[in-house]
Amino acid sequence: MPVNRKLIGWVFGITGVMSLFFWWRGGSRVKLVSSEVRGNNGLFEPLKISYTVEQKKVGGEWDASREAGKLIFQLRQKMSQAQGRYSVYVFRLDKKMGYGIDEDEEMPAASIMKVPIMLAVWRAVEDGRLAWDTKYILREGDKQSGSGPIEFMDAGTALTARRLVEEMMKKSDNTAPVVLIRLVGRKEIEKEIEVLGMKNTNFGENTTTAYDAGLMWRKIYEMKDEEMWTLLKDSIYEERIPAGVPREVEVLHKVGTDVNVWADAGIIQCSVLSAQCSTKPFILVILNEGVDMDEAKKLVPELTKLIWDFEAGRNAKPQ
């Protein structure tokens, strides 16, 4: 049979045109996605928040990070001028959405890790495995130097589980967690961390991420346990997050201090006694490592104030 060369030519031509068209469309889509990740105004370097939020599939957080673009830029500027590494995470408890900077970076937890210990003790009491009046006789080998009064108590002193938790949370006592771990068991604390969904937290190495710490504080907020909340207010360390918000604002928090670490994390909300405050409650986590301590003592409240002003301004607008 004779070969229809014209028909074959048209088929090849049309196929080539269609291939070029689909290749062009695919390239445009890649550029669009890249533009969304970098930010529409092109002022910011690629934000890690965009990538990590997409991976976690957390509803609403991408929109929050875009809304907070100017704030994130300001926070990045301040942190870039400081010594060491910082990570920040904010979670709006009313909207169930958050934003942050390097919030998935592993950082030292320091004494912020005392919060999961407290939660594990709480669960043990609720389950009947431990009682608040359970007494522990202090041993010389239990004593840990640093924060808190228990290291100065005589061996043989009887301490209740409640007293141990109070000293650990109010004064960040370093001996109390050693004893409480012995009372509830290390596995129970690790189980608590797992239940909280803190997948990037290592109890043994005492490391966590700002995002994981945020999950922990969400649980505390949902529990609305007045006794627990009282333990988390008015500690002897109120010079970090609390120093960056107005006096009428209530902060439930736990600081973390170590060599070149000056961290803090908790819940910020209006006090029930304040008629002027209308800002919706939110979680704030500020972790760091390798910092200059004098510099960090100024920077942590400054970062907090920037975030507070932004969140207060958001709530001042009609919703």
C-alpha positions in Angstrom: 0.0 0.0 0.0 1.2 3.6 -0.7 2.5 5.5 2.3 0.6 8.8 3.1 3.6 10.9 3.9 1.5 14.1 4.5 -0.6 12.4 7.2 2.5 11.1 9.0 4.0 14.5 8.9 0.9 16.2 10.4 0.8 13.5 13.2 4.4 14.2 14.1 3.8 18.0 14.0 0.7 18.0 16.2 2.4 15.6 18.7 5.4 17.9 18.9 3.3 21.0 19.5 1.3 19.3 22.2 4.5 18.1 23.9 5.9 21.6 24.0 2.6 23.0 25.4 2.5 20.5 28.3 6.2 21.1 29.0 5.5 24.8 29.2 2.5 24.4 31.5 4.5 22.1 33.9 7.3 24.7 34.1 4.9 27.5 34.9 3.4 25.4 37.7 6.8 24.8 39.3 7.5 28.6 39.2 4.1 29.3 40.8 4.8 26.9 43.7 8.2 28.4 44.1 6.7 31.8 44.3 4.2 30.7 47.0 6.9 29.2 49.1 9.1 32.3 48.9 6.4 34.8 49.6 4.5 36.9 47.1 6.4 40.1 47.8 9.8 38.5 47.3 11.3 40.3 50.4 12.0 37.1 52.4 14.4 34.3 51.9 12.6 30.9 51.6 10.9 30.4 55.0 11.3 27.0 56.6 7.9 27.4 58.1 6.3 27.1 54.7 8.0 23.7 54.0 7.6 22.2 57.4 3.9 23.2 57.7 3.1 21.6 54.3 4.8 18.4 55.4 2.8 18.2 58.6 -0.4 19.0 56.9 -1.5 21.3 59.7 -4.6 23.2 58.7 -4.5 26.9 58.7 -0.8 27.3 59.7 0.3 28.3 56.1 -2.2 31.1 56.0 -1.1 32.3 59.5 2.5 32.3 58.4 1.7 34.5 55.4 -0.4 36.8 57.5 2.5 37.2 59.9 5.1 37.8 57.1 6.1 41.2 58.3 6.4 40.1 61.9 8.5 37.1 60.8 10.8 39.4 58.8 11.3 41.6 62.0 12.0 38.6 64.2 14.5 37.2 61.7 16.3 40.5 61.6 16.7 40.6 65.4 17.8 37.0 65.6 20.3 37.3 62.8 22.1 40.1 64.7 22.4 38.0 67.8 24.9 35.3 68.7 23.7 31.7 68.6 20.7 30.0 67.1 17.0 30.8 67.9 13.8 29.1 67.0 10.3 30.6 67.6 6.8 29.2 67.4 3.4 30.8 68.0 0.1 28.9 68.1 -3.2 30.7 68.2 -5.5 28.8 70.6 -8.7 30.4 69.2 -7.9 29.8 65.6 -6.0 26.5 65.9 -3.2 27.8 63.6 0.4 28.9 64.1 3.5 30.2 62.6 7.2 30.3 63.4 10.8 30.4 62.4 12.9 27.2 62.4 10.3 25.6 64.7 11.3 22.1 63.7 15.0 22.6 64.5 16.2 20.4 67.3 17.3 22.5 70.3 18.2 22.0 74.0 15.1 21.7 76.1 16.9 22.4 79.4 14.4 22.7 82.2 11.4 23.0 79.8 11.6 19.2 79.9 10.4 19.3 83.5 6.9 20.0 82.1 6.4 16.4 80.6 7.7 15.1 84.0 4.9 17.1 85.7 2.3 15.8 83.2 3.5 12.2 83.8 3.1 12.7 87.6 -0.4 14.2 87.1 -1.4 11.1 85.0 0.0 8.8 87.7 -2.0 10.5 90.4 -5.2 10.4 88.2 -4.6 6.7 87.5 -4.1 5.9 91.2 -0.5 4.8 90.8 0.8 7.7 92.9 -0.8 10.0 95.5 0.0 13.6 96.1 0.8 12.9 99.8 3.2 10.0 98.9 6.4 10.7 100.8 9.9 10.2 99.6 12.9 10.2 101.9 15.7 12.4 100.4 19.0 10.8 99.8 22.4 12.5 99.5 22.9 11.0 96.1 19.6 12.6 94.8 20.9 16.1 95.2 21.6 18.1 92.0 23.2 21.5 92.0 21.8 24.6 90.3 18.3 25.9 90.8 16.0 25.2 93.7 16.2 24.6 97.5 16.1 20.8 97.8 19.9 20.4 97.3 20.4 22.3 100.6 18.0 20.1 102.6 19.4 17.3 104.9 19.4 13.8 103.7 16.5 12.0 105.4 14.1 14.9 104.8 10.6 13.6 103.9 9.1 15.3 100.7 5.7 14.7 99.3 5.1 14.2 95.6 3.1 17.5 95.7 6.0 19.4 97.3 8.4 18.0 94.7 6.3 19.1 91.8 5.8 22.6 93.4 9.5 23.1 93.8 10.2 21.8 90.3 7.7 24.2 88.6 7.9 27.3 90.8 11.6 27.3 91.4 12.8 25.0 88.7 14.4 22.8 91.3 16.9 20.3 89.8 16.7 17.6 92.4 12.9 17.3 92.3 12.8 15.8 88.7 15.4 13.2 89.7 13.2 12.0 92.5 10.0 12.2 90.5 11.5 10.2 87.7 12.2 7.5 90.3 8.7 7.7 91.6 6.8 7.4 88.3 9.4 5.7 86.1 11.3 6.9 83.1 9.2 4.9 80.7 6.0 6.7 81.9 7.6 10.0 81.1 8.7 8.8 77.7 5.2 7.5 77.1 3.8 10.9 78.0 6.0 12.6 75.4 4.8 10.0 72.8 1.1 10.6 73.7 1.6 14.3 73.3 2.8 13.7 69.8 6.3 15.2 70.4 8.0 13.1 67.7 11.1 15.2 67.6 11.7 15.3 71.4 14.4 13.1 73.0 14.0 12.8 76.7 17.4 11.1 77.2 19.3 13.8 75.3 17.0 16.5 76.7 16.3 18.0 73.3 13.1 19.2 71.7 11.7 21.5 69.0 9.7 24.7 69.4 6.8 22.9 67.5 6.9 19.9 69.9 6.9 22.2 72.9 3.9 23.9 71.5 2.0 20.6 71.4 2.7 20.2 75.1 1.3 23.5 76.0 -1.8 22.9 73.8 -2.5 19.9 76.1 -2.1 21.9 79.2 -4.5 24.6 77.9 -7.1 21.9 76.9 -6.8 20.4 80.4 -7.8 23.7 82.1 -6.7 22.3 85.4 -6.7 25.2 87.8 -4.2 23.6 90.2 -1.8 22.9 87.4 -2.2 26.4 86.0 -1.4 27.9 89.5 1.9 25.9 89.5 2.8 27.5 86.1 2.2 31.1 87.1 4.4 33.5 89.1 7.6 31.5 89.3 10.8 32.9 90.5 11.9 33.3 86.9 9.6 36.0 85.3 12.3 37.9 83.4 11.8 36.3 80.0 8.4 35.9 78.2 6.5 37.7 81.1 8.8 40.7 80.7 7.7 41.2 77.2 3.9 41.5 77.8 1.8 44.0 79.8 1.4 43.5 83.5 -2.3 42.6 83.2 -1.5 39.6 81.0 -1.2 36.1 82.5 1.6 33.9 81.5 1.7 30.1 82.3 5.3 29.1 81.4 8.5 27.2 82.1 11.9 28.6 81.5 14.9 26.6 80.3 18.4 27.6 81.4 21.8 26.0 80.6 25.2 26.9 79.4 24.5 29.5 76.7 20.8 28.6 76.7 18.1 31.2 77.8 14.8 29.8 76.7 11.1 30.1 77.7 7.8 28.6 76.6 4.2 28.8 77.7 0.7 30.2 77.3 -0.1 33.9 77.1 -3.6 35.0 77.9 -5.6 37.9 79.4 -6.0 37.7 83.1 -9.6 37.2 84.3 -9.1 40.3 86.4 -8.3 42.5 83.5 -11.2 44.3 81.8 -8.9 46.1 79.3 -7.2 43.1 77.7 -9.0 41.5 74.8 -6.2 39.5 73.1 -7.0 35.9 72.4 -4.8 33.3 74.1 -1.8 32.0 72.3 1.3 29.8 72.9 4.7 31.2 72.5 7.9 29.1 72.5 11.4 30.7 72.2 14.3 28.2 72.2 18.0 28.9 71.6 21.5 27.6 72.0 25.0 29.0 71.9 23.7 32.5 72.9 25.5 35.3 74.6 23.6 35.3 77.9 23.5 39.1 78.4 22.3 39.6 74.9 19.7 36.8 75.2 18.3 38.4 78.4 17.4 41.5 76.4 16.4 39.7 73.2 13.9 37.2 74.5 11.6 39.9 76.0 12.1 42.0 72.8 11.0 39.1 70.6 8.0 38.5 72.9 7.0 42.1 72.8 7.0 42.1 69.0 4.8 39.0 68.9 2.5 40.3 71.6 2.0 43.6 69.8 1.2 41.7 66.5 -1.3 39.4 68.2 -2.9 42.2 70.2 -3.2 44.2 67.0 -4.8 41.3 65.2 -7.4 40.9 67.9 -8.1 44.7 67.9 -9.3 44.4 64.3 -12.9 43.3 63.4 -13.0 39.6 63.0 
